[in-house]
């Protein structure tokens, strides 16, 4: 009597379970690990075996408890190592999966797509029913639908096709299907997912692939590399980065007892950066810890990635090249060839660059680039004007090897060098024109390729190309602060050119002179400018002569040889006028005004600066206008027109973004204005910013000026020791570069600080003509009729210091001697009107 009741109870329990879970008999059979016929027999009254009864009881208990983690994740692979980092990506991807039915994780081999997909599902979708379907092992003629049905334990039903049975099973309890490694079966995966999504409303797919499927409604999410620490990162930031954390974790698993403290953090950070944050590459490299030092691993990383040894019992080890080869084999021969050609780019590149180097038309270049992006070979940097593309370094290394196998490798590299040489030539005028901002962005992205082009030209004896490219880049190197880099390249090609006297050599000499002058190497600037001038004169190249004369005049001015500078600037003025070159004339007028400023003829300087600026405004060249504004501001400061100077500087600052030389000059002048207002903290901030910008730009004479200003402010802020350090550094640097004007200014400031005595009365508040308090005191005593010796005694200074102060006063105010100085003192309230010499 009890047995029939037990059977009835089992049948009822089974029907209740299926009803509650929404399962068919076949689906319940899969959950219990028995056949469909067995469940059918149980529901017809047959008694299950003891083992089946236990499974049934466990399923009921699991249902009562909401399901166990083990069952929910039964279809997900068990990780063999810890999951590290990716918190931001996990959160972003979880939100995307919650609102999208088909999400494809795209990325190159070794990017960590599978681990990330599994982890985000494990953490966030445990109750959804997850089915993991690895596609790598599927081989024809077996279909994807057949493999999926097998994974879901769906069997053929009488009168139904396999696809119909699959749809019925999925419709009963729609799971999340994780299709892993779809790139090899991309077309079949796209067809099946499209069909199933349309037929089963609650079904969701997560796909990992190296290629985009192209299914309507597909959301592609590119798996980024692991976060790597920046070059400037500190030890704590390095330790917190995902890439370094993964390296340490895998090294610890490989070598028990290994600790992060066993390696230099910055070396590990550099290693992770060179591996592009690619998880597989980091894991493979970490396996060498204990065998090689981090330095040795850094030096041999490319070889080590190709040399992963097999573990005991394995036939072979993993190699990054093998992973990448799978993706490479998915490309057709034309795409393989174009990918290898694109490896010639050392940095980011645009569609137009692809068109030039591959010698294909614009539409073909765009299609090629998109296909390689969609297949995870290229990464995209989105921009407002245009997108740029590039390769991870580990992937580029693989692609370069493919290029080297080609007979066209040298021709591709030559096209690359010629293309970027053309870009360099265009930049010489482009950076001075209205589109300068666009040129700056383009050149910033092109720097690695410009260097690669120059290297190729030097290594392959393409001297003309090297001279043309390096000579044209002078404006870029001046703008970006790469003065030393530019001089090195130019020296390299001039050495290869020998004693050539053609236009290319002359241009290179002229470019060297520009960079040397701004780099504080004035004698070398004069030498190269004179060589250029002689070459252009013999070739009767008037415009080139005008430029060389301008550069020569600037070098002479820095050396303090003002008569020579005036002669050179006048030559440039005459040549520009003969050519009808209004822009060149504006530059020549500006340079003549600088000499008037140096001589203290402030009104004449202002008149010329305003003339020059009027022409520049008509031409609309932002950088040139900014230079004119900064020069005008200096005159306004020296004549005590502080508000006007502030306004002019503000306008100039709006045009100086990204230019370290202009930024340094602006901040220096702003520091002077703040000091005039006795805003010592603000002044110090401006001078420090000026110092940083001028050092970054490689302009030592501007560094001296910033140090002098900072030293004076420190003194006024009650930091005499710090003031002396800054001023001493300024004097040493001024002497090193041989700039007499800066030497004089540094020595005058040093004397003012060193000779000050506690309790001595000092001129307070802003002084006329931009004079310092000490200079105003010297002028007041001079106007009272005291001799230099008497002034020195009165102020506890040396006679030499008084003479330096007076020389600076005369130059700054444009005075010819004591009589004019006395008149200035009386007119500006520094002396009694009855003073001697009025």
Buried (B, 14 or more C-beta within 10 A) or exposed (E): EEEEEEBEEBBEBBEEBBEEBEBBBBBBBBBBEBBBEBBBBBBEEBBBEEEBBEBBEEBBEBEEEEBEEEBBBEBBEEEEEEBBBBEEBBEBBBEBBEEBBBBBBBBBBBBBBBBBBBBBBBEBBBEBBBBBBBBEEBEEEEBBBBBBBEBBBBBEBEEEEBBEBBBBBBBBBBBBBBBBBBBBBBEBBBBBBBBBBEBBEEBBBBBBBBBBBEBEEBBBBBBBBBBBBEEEBEEEBBBBBBBBBBBBBBBBBBBEEBEBEBBBBBBBBBBBBBBBBBBBBBBBBBBBBBEBBBEEBBEBBBEBBBEBEEEEEEEEEBBBBEBBBBBBEBBEEEBBBBBBBBBBBBBBBBBBBBBBBBEBEEEBBBEBBBBBBBBBBBBBEEEEEBBBBBBBBBBBBBBBBBBEEBEEBEEBBBBBBBBBBBBBBBBBEBBBBEEBBBBBBBBEBBBBBBBBBBBBBBEBEBBBBBBBBBBBBBBBBBBBBBBEBBBEBBEBBBEBBEEBEEBBBBBBBBBBBBBBBBBBBBEBBBBBBBBBBBBBBEBEBBBBBBBBBBBBBBBBBBBBBBEBBBBBBBBBBBBBBEEEBBBBBBBBBBBBBBBBBBBBBBEBBBBBBBBBBEBBBEBEBBBBBBBBBBBBBBBBBBBBBBEBBBBBBEBBBEBBEBBBBBBBBBBBBBBBBBBBEEBBEBBBBBBBBBBBBBBBBBBBBBBBBBBBBBBBBBBBBEBBEBBBBBBBBBBEBBBEBBBEBBBBBBBBBBBBBBBBEEEEEBBEEBBBBBBBBBBBBBBBBBBBEBEBEBBBEBBEBEBEBBBBBBEBBBBBBBBEEBEBBBBBBBEBEBBEEEBBBB
